[in-house]
Amino acid sequence: MSLLKKVLGFFSNLGSMFIESIVNFRFNSIRTKLIASFLALVFPILVLGIVSNNMAKNSIKELAEGQANSITLATSQYMKLLTENIEEVSLKFLADEDVGDYLSGSSSITEYEVLQLRRSVEAEIQSYTIGGGDISDMLHLTDAKRDLK
C-alpha cells in the first residue's frame, strides 16, 4: 500500500506542477497544444493502470492463499480419517481368534492345522482388502516365519 501512496503522491505533485506550467505557458503553436493534451490524458491512465494492477495482484494472492489453506485442511482431515480406519482394521484383525492361533506359533498343532489356519487368516485379510475400500493390501511380519500377505 505504501508504494501505491508514493505513486499517487508523485503523480499528484507532478499533476499540480503540470497544471501550473500549463497556466503560465502560452499555447502559441498547435504542436504544444497537442503535446499538452496528450500528457494530460496519459498521466491519469497510467495512474489507473498501476492502481488496478496492484489491486488485482493482491486479490489473486489472497485468493490463492485461501484455496491453499482449505486444500491443506481437507487433506489433513482425510489423512486423519484414513489413519483411524487403518488402526480400527488392525485391531479387529489382531483380535481375531484364528489370527492369534496362527501367529502364536504353537508347536502343539500339526502342519495341516497350520495350513488351515493360514487359509482362514488369508481369507480374513482378503475380506478386509477387497471390501475395505481404503486398504488395498495387508502384510503382517512375524518372528516365527509365518508371514502373511
Salt bridges, closest charged atoms under 4 A:
GLU88 OE2 - LYS92 NZ 3.48
GLU122 OE2 - ARG118 NE 3.06
ASP137 OD2 - LYS149 NZ 3.95
